[in-house]
């Protein structure tokens, strides 16, 4: 069976929606208050599209990116985040992972100070 380019694009779009809906289910399970957010699905789809534009290839950073969007709408449009993700030297995916590591470390430090 051969698919036309249009059929292939539709199949890929459907697969992407299913992937985002699956992650959305986990986000809502972990943060039940977000179940009532009428913008969540659209925001997650837009964030997922952004991971594609940034050429993310691995599930862990993609899922982290979607969780970050759920917690902080539009975080990836914050000028400092944009500048960091587009800084030359390493991929945007690696830079995002570095950002997440620093964020987690600072959260731990703040918890320890309490």
Steps between C-alpha positions, in 0.01 A plus 500: 500500500637835402386827653491829320683790656168643619392171654834466673466855640151423633623179662792684663270780625267239653794324665627830643155586642480157665847547649411841643165372633683212671742743670209732585338208683811460714521874566135510613558191716798669666335844522121446516421873508620521139214274389277809510735713287322545165824619337718207604452278194569783254798623702650152513450453126674832435784410737537162331520674162770723650703193602483388138616841377784488752583150369453311824536129435474329839189434708631614841574861400179516294293384798686742731430780251127417507495486880678837510237644265222364719651664809614825336296588190715634219825451694686437176420853377668667800787697343767347725376148418489576127854638513625197695338242272636669187849562630756334271723217611262219591151401390188664640407161644827483697461860611147427623631202697762727658228749589297225665804379697569850632133549585485172694823580682371841607173348618694251712715777646189701588343195671818440700503862624153466654 
